[in-house]
Amino acid sequence: MNSSKAFDDVILYLEKIIIDGCEIDNNEISKITMSPAALFQRIFIFVSGISISDYVRKRRLTLAGHELKNNDISVLNAAIKYGFQSHSSFTRAFKEHHGITPSEAKVKSTKLNDYLPINFSEMRFIGGKRIMAEMKKIIYKETDERLMVGMYRETSFSKVGNVWQDFFQSDVIEKLNMLSDVKSCDDIDANDGIGLMYNFIDNQNFNIIIGDFVQTGTEIPEGLFAKHIPKGLTAQVQIEGNNIADILDSAYLLITEAVEKTGEEIDYENFYWCEVYTHERYSVPLNRGEKVIIDYIMPVKAKNK
């Protein structure tokens, strides 16, 4: 099987049946790839991160959204055209994908959640893993000794989103505002949140502080936690993606690759992983439905002079 051509030919076939409203024909996939359909299904998931049936579903919902927005078509006719058995099943799937109902999609100014055709020739992999984000910038800066102060939790990658929700619903931001005169963030742009992760117990579990950097010697308000961050060289990185999930899934591989290529070395003895959600690069484009950038900071070993 010529892998790249087989994948691209399968995508061409899928795009055709998506428009025609036909069902997936596994025999046709076998002919295209010259391999058992079940085997190719598993390879497709590994390479693209999505099953063939889910790909078809997302693409149909994307096209249906644009048809409802730009053409005079009823919700029922759009449902039938794109392979849904009922108005209710289409509405449920549409809202899950786009975050709005099919009727709301008819408003011209509405933002849709587009899922674009996969182009396998443009895919990038690191260590066999598909990379869905892009490194935009990496620089190295000496940072002063400081404290990370904020809300502390022991959590995991699957639960850290809930920790961020707790942060925004708490009085931590109000307490951090009391420390505005002693902040130590000259290297960080205006933001809506900084999360510092450390003490990685395994691939899933770690400690996190969501808050701000302040000067050492600062009196910490009651209820907040402080962690000392030594002075030293740091890698400061910007990574762009279509959404936060794509960035988070690729960030570590992209950053470690970039640090290695620039001849530096991450300081794992004093390791921390800092995510910064800036106004300019994250919050504003997120509200516009555009690509977003997350800023990262981590310690790098200083080279011997």
Secondary structure as GFF3:
##gff-version 3
##sequence-region A 1 305
A	DSSP	alpha_helix	3	20	.	.	.	ID=ss1
A	DSSP	alpha_helix	26	33	.	.	.	ID=ss2
A	DSSP	alpha_helix	37	48	.	.	.	ID=ss3
A	DSSP	alpha_helix	52	70	.	.	.	ID=ss4
A	DSSP	alpha_helix	75	81	.	.	.	ID=ss5
A	DSSP	alpha_helix	87	98	.	.	.	ID=ss6
A	DSSP	three_ten_helix	104	106	.	.	.	ID=ss7
A	DSSP	three_ten_helix	120	122	.	.	.	ID=ss8
A	DSSP	beta_strand	124	126	.	.	.	ID=ss9
A	DSSP	beta_strand	129	131	.	.	.	ID=ss10
A	DSSP	beta_strand	134	143	.	.	.	ID=ss11
A	DSSP	beta_strand	146	156	.	.	.	ID=ss12
A	DSSP	alpha_helix	160	169	.	.	.	ID=ss13
A	DSSP	alpha_helix	172	177	.	.	.	ID=ss14
A	DSSP	three_ten_helix	180	182	.	.	.	ID=ss15
A	DSSP	beta_strand	191	198	.	.	.	ID=ss16
A	DSSP	beta_strand	205	214	.	.	.	ID=ss17
A	DSSP	beta_strand	225	229	.	.	.	ID=ss18
A	DSSP	beta_strand	232	241	.	.	.	ID=ss19
A	DSSP	alpha_helix	244	261	.	.	.	ID=ss20
A	DSSP	beta_strand	272	278	.	.	.	ID=ss21
A	DSSP	pi_helix	279	283	.	.	.	ID=ss22
A	DSSP	alpha_helix	284	288	.	.	.	ID=ss23
A	DSSP	beta_strand	292	299	.	.	.	ID=ss24
###
